[in-house]
Amino acid sequence: MAPRQKTALTATTPAASTVAAARAQQAKYSQMDFSSLNIHVLRKYRQVFKLNVKARSSKDELVMAVNRHFSGHMVDEVDTIARFLYTVHRGKL
């Protein structure tokens, strides 16, 4: 029996197209202007999320790194709303 080959996710597979569509939709809604944030906030974000940027980077470099990191996260809106409502209902917020 021949060994099974791994199938890579390409744009033609349903799962890949679903992920690509979700990322495109999220990119449409998750536009934030990180350049309006204080440099101290950007440095704290870099520190907390351990971004691969020098500690004394310029504000422009930090904005680019934070934007790249922030854009890389996908959020399940339904799950987020459900957890928020659960937290409010429990009185923890």
Helices and strands as residue ranges (DSSP letters): H 14-29, G 34-36, H 39-48, H 59-71, H 77-90
